[in-house]
Amino acid sequence: MVLVVSSLAGFALWILNFFIPAGVFGRSWFPETHNDAVQFVAHTFMFGTVLGLILDRLAFGANR
């Protein structure tokens, strides 16, 4: 469950970091500067899932 929640947090971070500010400041420069698929994988799995694994081991591993 921790992995699912942390992966969703990574996904939400991607949305908050990239799409909300881009909408506010104009998105004309945005498509040329990044690849959506790469950023999705990087934030959701490389950040969120790894953070969940670390959290699971450090915070919840002591109670097992």
N, CA, C, O and CB atoms as a CASP TS submission, in Angstrom:
PFRMAT TS
TARGET T0000
AUTHOR 0000-0000-0000
METHOD Language model
MODEL 1
PARENT N/A
ATOM      1  N   MET     1       0.824  -1.197   0.000  1.00  0.00           N
ATOM      2  CA  MET     1       0.000   0.000   0.000  1.00  0.00           C
ATOM      3  C   MET     1       0.870   1.264   0.000  1.00  0.00           C
ATOM      4  O   MET     1       0.530   2.264  -0.632  1.00  0.00           O
ATOM      5  CB  MET     1      -0.939  -0.003   1.214  1.00  0.00           C
ATOM      6  N   VAL     2       1.990   1.201   0.715  1.00  0.00           N
ATOM      7  CA  VAL     2       2.895   2.346   0.766  1.00  0.00           C
ATOM      8  C   VAL     2       3.426   2.665  -0.632  1.00  0.00           C
ATOM      9  O   VAL     2       3.553   3.834  -0.998  1.00  0.00           O
ATOM     10  CB  VAL     2       4.064   2.072   1.737  1.00  0.00           C
ATOM     11  N   LEU     3       3.733   1.639  -1.403  1.00  0.00           N
ATOM     12  CA  LEU     3       4.256   1.849  -2.754  1.00  0.00           C
ATOM     13  C   LEU     3       3.227   2.510  -3.664  1.00  0.00           C
ATOM     14  O   LEU     3       3.574   3.361  -4.482  1.00  0.00           O
ATOM     15  CB  LEU     3       4.701   0.523  -3.358  1.00  0.00           C
ATOM     16  N   VAL     4       1.987   2.126  -3.525  1.00  0.00           N
ATOM     17  CA  VAL     4       0.925   2.714  -4.350  1.00  0.00           C
ATOM     18  C   VAL     4       0.750   4.191  -4.005  1.00  0.00           C
ATOM     19  O   VAL     4       0.670   5.036  -4.896  1.00  0.00           O
ATOM     20  CB  VAL     4      -0.411   1.953  -4.152  1.00  0.00           C
ATOM     21  N   VAL     5       0.692   4.491  -2.734  1.00  0.00           N
ATOM     22  CA  VAL     5       0.491   5.878  -2.302  1.00  0.00           C
ATOM     23  C   VAL     5       1.684   6.746  -2.690  1.00  0.00           C
ATOM     24  O   VAL     5       1.507   7.870  -3.160  1.00  0.00           O
ATOM     25  CB  VAL     5       0.263   5.941  -0.780  1.00  0.00           C
ATOM     26  N   SER     6       2.891   6.234  -2.499  1.00  0.00           N
ATOM     27  CA  SER     6       4.066   7.030  -2.838  1.00  0.00           C
ATOM     28  C   SER     6       4.204   7.198  -4.357  1.00  0.00           C
ATOM     29  O   SER     6       4.666   8.243  -4.816  1.00  0.00           O
ATOM     30  CB  SER     6       5.329   6.379  -2.261  1.00  0.00           C
ATOM     31  N   SER     7       3.816   6.199  -5.132  1.00  0.00           N
ATOM     32  CA  SER     7       3.840   6.345  -6.586  1.00  0.00           C
ATOM     33  C   SER     7       2.816   7.386  -7.037  1.00  0.00           C
ATOM     34  O   SER     7       3.092   8.177  -7.939  1.00  0.00           O
ATOM     35  CB  SER     7       3.564   4.992  -7.269  1.00  0.00           C
ATOM     36  N   LEU     8       1.653   7.388  -6.422  1.00  0.00           N
ATOM     37  CA  LEU     8       0.648   8.413  -6.722  1.00  0.00           C
ATOM     38  C   LEU     8       1.138   9.798  -6.312  1.00  0.00           C
ATOM     39  O   LEU     8       0.836  10.786  -6.982  1.00  0.00           O
ATOM     40  CB  LEU     8      -0.674   8.092  -6.011  1.00  0.00           C
ATOM     41  N   ALA     9       1.887   9.876  -5.223  1.00  0.00           N
ATOM     42  CA  ALA     9       2.458  11.162  -4.802  1.00  0.00           C
ATOM     43  C   ALA     9       3.486  11.644  -5.820  1.00  0.00           C
ATOM     44  O   ALA     9       3.547  12.837  -6.120  1.00  0.00           O
ATOM     45  CB  ALA     9       3.108  11.040  -3.403  1.00  0.00           C
ATOM     46  N   GLY    10       4.289  10.733  -6.352  1.00  0.00           N
ATOM     47  CA  GLY    10       5.232  11.109  -7.402  1.00  0.00           C
ATOM     48  C   GLY    10       4.521  11.593  -8.649  1.00  0.00           C
ATOM     49  O   GLY    10       4.954  12.560  -9.276  1.00  0.00           O
ATOM     50  N   PHE    11       3.432  10.930  -9.016  1.00  0.00           N
ATOM     51  CA  PHE    11       2.624  11.350 -10.160  1.00  0.00           C
ATOM     52  C   PHE    11       2.030  12.736  -9.912  1.00  0.00           C
ATOM     53  O   PHE    11       2.050  13.590 -10.798  1.00  0.00           O
ATOM     54  CB  PHE    11       1.502  10.326 -10.438  1.00  0.00           C
ATOM     55  N   ALA    12       1.508  12.956  -8.718  1.00  0.00           N
ATOM     56  CA  ALA    12       0.933  14.267  -8.382  1.00  0.00           C
ATOM     57  C   ALA    12       2.006  15.351  -8.415  1.00  0.00           C
ATOM     58  O   ALA    12       1.741  16.478  -8.834  1.00  0.00           O
ATOM     59  CB  ALA    12       0.264  14.226  -6.989  1.00  0.00           C
ATOM     60  N   LEU    13       3.209  15.015  -7.977  1.00  0.00           N
ATOM     61  CA  LEU    13       4.309  15.972  -8.025  1.00  0.00           C
ATOM     62  C   LEU    13       4.631  16.355  -9.470  1.00  0.00           C
ATOM     63  O   LEU    13       4.908  17.519  -9.758  1.00  0.00           O
ATOM     64  CB  LEU    13       5.556  15.391  -7.336  1.00  0.00           C
ATOM     65  N   TRP    14       4.594  15.387 -10.367  1.00  0.00           N
ATOM     66  CA  TRP    14       4.829  15.662 -11.785  1.00  0.00           C
ATOM     67  C   TRP    14       3.774  16.633 -12.310  1.00  0.00           C
ATOM     68  O   TRP    14       4.106  17.606 -12.988  1.00  0.00           O
ATOM     69  CB  TRP    14       4.814  14.349 -12.608  1.00  0.00           C
ATOM     70  N   ILE    15       2.529  16.378 -12.006  1.00  0.00           N
ATOM     71  CA  ILE    15       1.448  17.257 -12.460  1.00  0.00           C
ATOM     72  C   ILE    15       1.611  18.657 -11.876  1.00  0.00           C
ATOM     73  O   ILE    15       1.501  19.652 -12.592  1.00  0.00           O
ATOM     74  CB  ILE    15       0.077  16.675 -12.068  1.00  0.00           C
ATOM     75  N   LEU    16       1.872  18.727 -10.577  1.00  0.00           N
ATOM     76  CA  LEU    16       2.002  20.029  -9.920  1.00  0.00           C
ATOM     77  C   LEU    16       3.228  20.797 -10.403  1.00  0.00           C
ATOM     78  O   LEU    16       3.164  22.015 -10.567  1.00  0.00           O
ATOM     79  CB  LEU    16       2.073  19.848  -8.415  1.00  0.00           C
ATOM     80  N   ASN    17       4.330  20.112 -10.630  1.00  0.00           N
ATOM     81  CA  ASN    17       5.553  20.795 -11.050  1.00  0.00           C
ATOM     82  C   ASN    17       5.508  21.250 -12.497  1.00  0.00           C
ATOM     83  O   ASN    17       6.024  22.318 -12.823  1.00  0.00           O
ATOM     84  CB  ASN    17       6.735  19.896 -10.848  1.00  0.00           C
ATOM     85  N   PHE    18       4.903  20.459 -13.366  1.00  0.00           N
ATOM     86  CA  PHE    18       5.019  20.733 -14.790  1.00  0.00           C
ATOM     87  C   PHE    18       3.789  21.367 -15.413  1.00  0.00           C
ATOM     88  O   PHE    18       3.921  22.287 -16.219  1.00  0.00           O
ATOM     89  CB  PHE    18       5.323  19.484 -15.502  1.00  0.00           C
ATOM     90  N   PHE    19       2.622  20.912 -15.073  1.00  0.00           N
ATOM     91  CA  PHE    19       1.451  21.334 -15.837  1.00  0.00           C
ATOM     92  C   PHE    19       0.739  22.545 -15.249  1.00  0.00           C
ATOM     93  O   PHE    19       0.197  23.352 -16.004  1.00  0.00           O
ATOM     94  CB  PHE    19       0.486  20.201 -15.937  1.00  0.00           C
ATOM     95  N   ILE    20       0.723  22.696 -13.958  1.00  0.00           N
ATOM     96  CA  ILE    20       0.054  23.866 -13.383  1.00  0.00           C
ATOM     97  C   ILE    20       0.858  25.145 -13.636  1.00  0.00           C
ATOM     98  O   ILE    20       0.289  26.130 -14.105  1.00  0.00           O
ATOM     99  CB  ILE    20      -0.161  23.669 -11.872  1.00  0.00           C
ATOM    100  N   PRO    21       2.179  25.162 -13.337  1.00  0.00           N
ATOM    101  CA  PRO    21       2.939  26.380 -13.666  1.00  0.00           C
ATOM    102  C   PRO    21       2.983  26.664 -15.169  1.00  0.00           C
ATOM    103  O   PRO    21       2.960  27.822 -15.586  1.00  0.00           O
ATOM    104  CB  PRO    21       4.359  26.261 -13.134  1.00  0.00           C
ATOM    105  N   ALA    22       3.047  25.610 -15.976  1.00  0.00           N
ATOM    106  CA  ALA    22       3.075  25.813 -17.423  1.00  0.00           C
ATOM    107  C   ALA    22       1.782  26.458 -17.908  1.00  0.00           C
ATOM    108  O   ALA    22       1.807  27.277 -18.827  1.00  0.00           O
ATOM    109  CB  ALA    22       3.303  24.481 -18.146  1.00  0.00           C
ATOM    110  N   GLY    23       0.662  26.102 -17.306  1.00  0.00           N
ATOM    111  CA  GLY    23      -0.614  26.716 -17.673  1.00  0.00           C
ATOM    112  C   GLY    23      -0.690  28.166 -17.267  1.00  0.00           C
ATOM    113  O   GLY    23      -1.286  28.987 -17.964  1.00  0.00           O
ATOM    114  N   VAL    24      -0.084  28.479 -16.137  1.00  0.00           N
ATOM    115  CA  VAL    24      -0.107  29.856 -15.643  1.00  0.00           C
ATOM    116  C   VAL    24       0.808  30.753 -16.480  1.00  0.00           C
ATOM    117  O   VAL    24       0.436  31.870 -16.839  1.00  0.00           O
ATOM    118  CB  VAL    24       0.314  29.902 -14.164  1.00  0.00           C
ATOM    119  N   PHE    25       2.006  30.252 -16.786  1.00  0.00           N
ATOM    120  CA  PHE    25       3.003  31.075 -17.468  1.00  0.00           C
ATOM    121  C   PHE    25       3.000  30.915 -18.980  1.00  0.00           C
ATOM    122  O   PHE    25       3.815  31.520 -19.677  1.00  0.00           O
ATOM    123  CB  PHE    25       4.359  30.749 -16.946  1.00  0.00           C
ATOM    124  N   GLY    26       2.092  30.107 -19.481  1.00  0.00           N
ATOM    125  CA  GLY    26       2.032  29.883 -20.925  1.00  0.00           C
ATOM    126  C   GLY    26       2.780  28.612 -21.288  1.00  0.00           C
ATOM    127  O   GLY    26       3.883  28.368 -20.798  1.00  0.00           O
ATOM    128  N   ARG    27       2.189  27.823 -22.132  1.00  0.00           N
ATOM    129  CA  ARG    27       2.751  26.516 -22.436  1.00  0.00           C
ATOM    130  C   ARG    27       3.463  26.497 -23.789  1.00  0.00           C
ATOM    131  O   ARG    27       3.757  25.412 -24.292  1.00  0.00           O
ATOM    132  CB  ARG    27       1.659  25.468 -22.414  1.00  0.00           C
ATOM    133  N   SER    28       3.744  27.617 -24.382  1.00  0.00           N
ATOM    134  CA  SER    28       4.344  27.630 -25.709  1.00  0.00           C
ATOM    135  C   SER    28       5.751  27.036 -25.717  1.00  0.00           C
ATOM    136  O   SER    28       6.128  26.383 -26.690  1.00  0.00           O
ATOM    137  CB  SER    28       4.383  29.046 -26.240  1.00  0.00           C
ATOM    138  N   TRP    29       6.527  27.241 -24.673  1.00  0.00           N
ATOM    139  CA  TRP    29       7.891  26.725 -24.590  1.00  0.00           C
ATOM    140  C   TRP    29       7.940  25.293 -24.077  1.00  0.00           C
ATOM    141  O   TRP    29       8.952  24.613 -24.245  1.00  0.00           O
ATOM    142  CB  TRP    29       8.725  27.611 -23.698  1.00  0.00           C
ATOM    143  N   PHE    30       6.880  24.836 -23.467  1.00  0.00           N
ATOM    144  CA  PHE    30       6.921  23.600 -22.694  1.00  0.00           C
ATOM    145  C   PHE    30       7.076  22.323 -23.516  1.00  0.00           C
ATOM    146  O   PHE    30       7.902  21.489 -23.144  1.00  0.00           O
ATOM    147  CB  PHE    30       5.693  23.498 -21.891  1.00  0.00           C
ATOM    148  N   PRO    31       6.346  22.113 -24.599  1.00  0.00           N
ATOM    149  CA  PRO    31       6.471  20.838 -25.330  1.00  0.00           C
ATOM    150  C   PRO    31       7.856  20.592 -25.919  1.00  0.00           C
ATOM    151  O   PRO    31       8.255  19.437 -26.069  1.00  0.00           O
ATOM    152  CB  PRO    31       5.461  20.793 -26.438  1.00  0.00           C
ATOM    153  N   GLU    32       8.585  21.623 -26.251  1.00  0.00           N
ATOM    154  CA  GLU    32       9.901  21.448 -26.846  1.00  0.00           C
ATOM    155  C   GLU    32      10.976  21.095 -25.822  1.00  0.00           C
ATOM    156  O   GLU    32      12.041  20.605 -26.195  1.00  0.00           O
ATOM    157  CB  GLU    32      10.294  22.697 -27.578  1.00  0.00           C
ATOM    158  N   THR    33      10.719  21.333 -24.559  1.00  0.00           N
ATOM    159  CA  THR    33      11.786  21.191 -23.560  1.00  0.00           C
ATOM    160  C   THR    33      11.777  19.872 -22.815  1.00  0.00           C
ATOM    161  O   THR    33      12.726  19.598 -22.080  1.00  0.00           O
ATOM    162  CB  THR    33      11.691  22.292 -22.575  1.00  0.00           C
ATOM    163  N   HIS    34      10.770  19.050 -22.960  1.00  0.00           N
ATOM    164  CA  HIS    34      10.763  17.785 -22.229  1.00  0.00           C
ATOM    165  C   HIS    34       9.913  16.743 -22.945  1.00  0.00           C
ATOM    166  O   HIS    34       9.117  17.055 -23.831  1.00  0.00           O
ATOM    167  CB  HIS    34      10.247  17.995 -20.803  1.00  0.00           C
ATOM    168  N   ASN    35      10.106  15.514 -22.536  1.00  0.00           N
ATOM    169  CA  ASN    35       9.346  14.388 -23.063  1.00  0.00           C
ATOM    170  C   ASN    35       8.395  13.920 -21.961  1.00  0.00           C
ATOM    171  O   ASN    35       8.847  13.545 -20.878  1.00  0.00           O
ATOM    172  CB  ASN    35      10.296  13.221 -23.542  1.00  0.00           C
ATOM    173  N   ASP    36       7.097  13.937 -22.218  1.00  0.00           N
ATOM    174  CA  ASP    36       6.112  13.575 -21.191  1.00  0.00           C
ATOM    175  C   ASP    36       6.314  12.164 -20.655  1.00  0.00           C
ATOM    176  O   ASP    36       6.197  11.943 -19.450  1.00  0.00           O
ATOM    177  CB  ASP    36       4.712  13.703 -21.751  1.00  0.00           C
ATOM    178  N   ALA    37       6.614  11.213 -21.521  1.00  0.00           N
ATOM    179  CA  ALA    37       6.782   9.822 -21.077  1.00  0.00           C
ATOM    180  C   ALA    37       7.969   9.683 -20.130  1.00  0.00           C
ATOM    181  O   ALA    37       7.880   8.988 -19.118  1.00  0.00           O
ATOM    182  CB  ALA    37       6.967   8.892 -22.286  1.00  0.00           C
ATOM    183  N   VAL    38       9.060  10.332 -20.449  1.00  0.00           N
ATOM    184  CA  VAL    38      10.254  10.268 -19.602  1.00  0.00           C
ATOM    185  C   VAL    38       9.974  10.911 -18.247  1.00  0.00           C
ATOM    186  O   VAL    38      10.342  10.360 -17.210  1.00  0.00           O
ATOM    187  CB  VAL    38      11.451  10.963 -20.289  1.00  0.00           C
ATOM    188  N   GLN    39       9.333  12.058 -18.253  1.00  0.00           N
ATOM    189  CA  GLN    39       9.031  12.745 -16.994  1.00  0.00           C
ATOM    190  C   GLN    39       8.022  11.972 -16.151  1.00  0.00           C
ATOM    191  O   GLN    39       8.125  11.956 -14.924  1.00  0.00           O
ATOM    192  CB  GLN    39       8.502  14.146 -17.275  1.00  0.00           C
ATOM    193  N   PHE    40       7.051  11.333 -16.793  1.00  0.00           N
ATOM    194  CA  PHE    40       6.086  10.505 -16.068  1.00  0.00           C
ATOM    195  C   PHE    40       6.795   9.359 -15.359  1.00  0.00           C
ATOM    196  O   PHE    40       6.574   9.135 -14.169  1.00  0.00           O
ATOM    197  CB  PHE    40       5.012   9.957 -17.024  1.00  0.00           C
ATOM    198  N   VAL    41       7.639   8.637 -16.075  1.00  0.00           N
ATOM    199  CA  VAL    41       8.372   7.507 -15.479  1.00  0.00           C
ATOM    200  C   VAL    41       9.319   8.003 -14.391  1.00  0.00           C
ATOM    201  O   VAL    41       9.408   7.397 -13.323  1.00  0.00           O
ATOM    202  CB  VAL    41       9.166   6.732 -16.565  1.00  0.00           C
ATOM    203  N   ALA    42      10.016   9.087 -14.649  1.00  0.00           N
ATOM    204  CA  ALA    42      10.977   9.604 -13.674  1.00  0.00           C
ATOM    205  C   ALA    42      10.296  10.005 -12.367  1.00  0.00           C
ATOM    206  O   ALA    42      10.776   9.651 -11.290  1.00  0.00           O
ATOM    207  CB  ALA    42      11.724  10.800 -14.255  1.00  0.00           C
ATOM    208  N   HIS    43       9.196  10.731 -12.448  1.00  0.00           N
ATOM    209  CA  HIS    43       8.536  11.189 -11.225  1.00  0.00           C
ATOM    210  C   HIS    43       7.747  10.080 -10.534  1.00  0.00           C
ATOM    211  O   HIS    43       7.799   9.952  -9.311  1.00  0.00           O
ATOM    212  CB  HIS    43       7.612  12.345 -11.541  1.00  0.00           C
ATOM    213  N   THR    44       7.027   9.286 -11.302  1.00  0.00           N
ATOM    214  CA  THR    44       6.162   8.279 -10.702  1.00  0.00           C
ATOM    215  C   THR    44       6.957   7.101 -10.149  1.00  0.00           C
ATOM    216  O   THR    44       6.754   6.691  -9.006  1.00  0.00           O
ATOM    217  CB  THR    44       5.155   7.787 -11.720  1.00  0.00           C
ATOM    218  N   PHE    45       7.852   6.565 -10.952  1.00  0.00           N
ATOM    219  CA  PHE    45       8.537   5.341 -10.553  1.00  0.00           C
ATOM    220  C   PHE    45       9.920   5.593  -9.953  1.00  0.00           C
ATOM    221  O   PHE    45      10.258   5.006  -8.925  1.00  0.00           O
ATOM    222  CB  PHE    45       8.664   4.427 -11.738  1.00  0.00           C
ATOM    223  N   MET    46      10.706   6.436 -10.564  1.00  0.00           N
ATOM    224  CA  MET    46      12.059   6.669 -10.056  1.00  0.00           C
ATOM    225  C   MET    46      12.055   7.512  -8.788  1.00  0.00           C
ATOM    226  O   MET    46      12.956   7.384  -7.958  1.00  0.00           O
ATOM    227  CB  MET    46      12.906   7.347 -11.118  1.00  0.00           C
ATOM    228  N   PHE    47      11.067   8.362  -8.629  1.00  0.00           N
ATOM    229  CA  PHE    47      10.959   9.141  -7.396  1.00  0.00           C
ATOM    230  C   PHE    47       9.942   8.535  -6.441  1.00  0.00           C
ATOM    231  O   PHE    47      10.284   8.182  -5.312  1.00  0.00           O
ATOM    232  CB  PHE    47      10.577  10.583  -7.713  1.00  0.00           C
ATOM    233  N   GLY    48       8.712   8.413  -6.878  1.00  0.00           N
ATOM    234  CA  GLY    48       7.648   7.982  -5.976  1.00  0.00           C
ATOM    235  C   GLY    48       7.804   6.569  -5.455  1.00  0.00           C
ATOM    236  O   GLY    48       7.694   6.339  -4.250  1.00  0.00           O
ATOM    237  N   THR    49       8.058   5.620  -6.339  1.00  0.00           N
ATOM    238  CA  THR    49       8.172   4.223  -5.915  1.00  0.00           C
ATOM    239  C   THR    49       9.416   3.996  -5.074  1.00  0.00           C
ATOM    240  O   THR    49       9.366   3.289  -4.067  1.00  0.00           O
ATOM    241  CB  THR    49       8.192   3.300  -7.127  1.00  0.00           C
ATOM    242  N   VAL    50      10.527   4.587  -5.476  1.00  0.00           N
ATOM    243  CA  VAL    50      11.761   4.441  -4.689  1.00  0.00           C
ATOM    244  C   VAL    50      11.593   5.082  -3.323  1.00  0.00           C
ATOM    245  O   VAL    50      12.045   4.524  -2.323  1.00  0.00           O
ATOM    246  CB  VAL    50      12.964   5.071  -5.426  1.00  0.00           C
ATOM    247  N   LEU    51      10.959   6.228  -3.260  1.00  0.00           N
ATOM    248  CA  LEU    51      10.679   6.858  -1.973  1.00  0.00           C
ATOM    249  C   LEU    51       9.803   5.951  -1.108  1.00  0.00           C
ATOM    250  O   LEU    51      10.021   5.843   0.099  1.00  0.00           O
ATOM    251  CB  LEU    51       9.996   8.222  -2.179  1.00  0.00           C
ATOM    252  N   GLY    52       8.824   5.308  -1.715  1.00  0.00           N
ATOM    253  CA  GLY    52       7.970   4.377  -0.976  1.00  0.00           C
ATOM    254  C   GLY    52       8.736   3.183  -0.444  1.00  0.00           C
ATOM    255  O   GLY    52       8.483   2.740   0.676  1.00  0.00           O
ATOM    256  N   LEU    53       9.668   2.652  -1.224  1.00  0.00           N
ATOM    257  CA  LEU    53      10.498   1.539  -0.749  1.00  0.00           C
ATOM    258  C   LEU    53      11.356   1.955   0.438  1.00  0.00           C
ATOM    259  O   LEU    53      11.465   1.222   1.421  1.00  0.00           O
ATOM    260  CB  LEU    53      11.391   1.019  -1.878  1.00  0.00           C
ATOM    261  N   ILE    54      11.956   3.119   0.343  1.00  0.00           N
ATOM    262  CA  ILE    54      12.771   3.620   1.452  1.00  0.00           C
ATOM    263  C   ILE    54      11.914   3.860   2.686  1.00  0.00           C
ATOM    264  O   ILE    54      12.294   3.479   3.792  1.00  0.00           O
ATOM    265  CB  ILE    54      13.494   4.914   1.051  1.00  0.00           C
ATOM    266  N   LEU    55      10.777   4.481   2.504  1.00  0.00           N
ATOM    267  CA  LEU    55       9.860   4.736   3.616  1.00  0.00           C
ATOM    268  C   LEU    55       9.391   3.434   4.247  1.00  0.00           C
ATOM    269  O   LEU    55       9.313   3.327   5.470  1.00  0.00           O
ATOM    270  CB  LEU    55       8.655   5.550   3.141  1.00  0.00           C
ATOM    271  N   ASP    56       9.082   2.455   3.423  1.00  0.00           N
ATOM    272  CA  ASP    56       8.630   1.167   3.929  1.00  0.00           C
ATOM    273  C   ASP    56       9.711   0.498   4.773  1.00  0.00           C
ATOM    274  O   ASP    56       9.418  -0.066   5.827  1.00  0.00           O
ATOM    275  CB  ASP    56       8.224   0.255   2.772  1.00  0.00           C
ATOM    276  N   ARG    57      10.934   0.559   4.321  1.00  0.00           N
ATOM    277  CA  ARG    57      12.034  -0.088   5.056  1.00  0.00           C
ATOM    278  C   ARG    57      12.396   0.664   6.326  1.00  0.00           C
ATOM    279  O   ARG    57      12.610   0.047   7.370  1.00  0.00           O
ATOM    280  CB  ARG    57      13.263  -0.204   4.168  1.00  0.00           C
ATOM    281  N   LEU    58      12.468   1.978   6.253  1.00  0.00           N
ATOM    282  CA  LEU    58      12.909   2.760   7.407  1.00  0.00           C
ATOM    283  C   LEU    58      11.807   2.965   8.454  1.00  0.00           C
ATOM    284  O   LEU    58      12.030   2.750   9.645  1.00  0.00           O
ATOM    285  CB  LEU    58      13.417   4.103   6.941  1.00  0.00           C
ATOM    286  N   ALA    59      10.637   3.375   8.008  1.00  0.00           N
ATOM    287  CA  ALA    59       9.579   3.729   8.948  1.00  0.00           C
ATOM    288  C   ALA    59       8.771   2.529   9.408  1.00  0.00           C
ATOM    289  O   ALA    59       8.443   2.408  10.589  1.00  0.00           O
ATOM    290  CB  ALA    59       8.663   4.737   8.327  1.00  0.00           C
ATOM    291  N   PHE    60       8.451   1.639   8.471  1.00  0.00           N
ATOM    292  CA  PHE    60       7.569   0.540   8.821  1.00  0.00           C
ATOM    293  C   PHE    60       8.307  -0.775   9.020  1.00  0.00           C
ATOM    294  O   PHE    60       7.732  -1.733   9.536  1.00  0.00           O
ATOM    295  CB  PHE    60       6.527   0.374   7.764  1.00  0.00           C
ATOM    296  N   GLY    61       9.561  -0.835   8.621  1.00  0.00           N
ATOM    297  CA  GLY    61      10.332  -2.061   8.760  1.00  0.00           C
ATOM    298  C   GLY    61      10.668  -2.403  10.197  1.00  0.00           C
ATOM    299  O   GLY    61      10.844  -3.574  10.532  1.00  0.00           O
ATOM    300  N   ALA    62      10.757  -1.402  11.043  1.00  0.00           N
ATOM    301  CA  ALA    62      11.090  -1.621  12.456  1.00  0.00           C
ATOM    302  C   ALA    62       9.949  -2.294  13.206  1.00  0.00           C
ATOM    303  O   ALA    62      10.185  -2.940  14.227  1.00  0.00           O
ATOM    304  CB  ALA    62      11.437  -0.296  13.128  1.00  0.00           C
ATOM    305  N   ASN    63       8.723  -2.158  12.724  1.00  0.00           N
ATOM    306  CA  ASN    63       7.560  -2.725  13.409  1.00  0.00           C
ATOM    307  C   ASN    63       7.246  -4.144  12.983  1.00  0.00           C
ATOM    308  O   ASN    63       6.302  -4.744  13.498  1.00  0.00           O
ATOM    309  CB  ASN    63       6.362  -1.866  13.171  1.00  0.00           C
ATOM    310  N   ARG    64       8.001  -4.686  12.071  1.00  0.00           N
ATOM    311  CA  ARG    64       7.703  -6.031  11.571  1.00  0.00           C
ATOM    312  C   ARG    64       8.387  -7.080  12.392  1.00  0.00           C
ATOM    313  O   ARG    64       8.247  -8.270  12.113  1.00  0.00           O
ATOM    314  CB  ARG    64       8.112  -6.172  10.124  1.00  0.00           C
TER
END
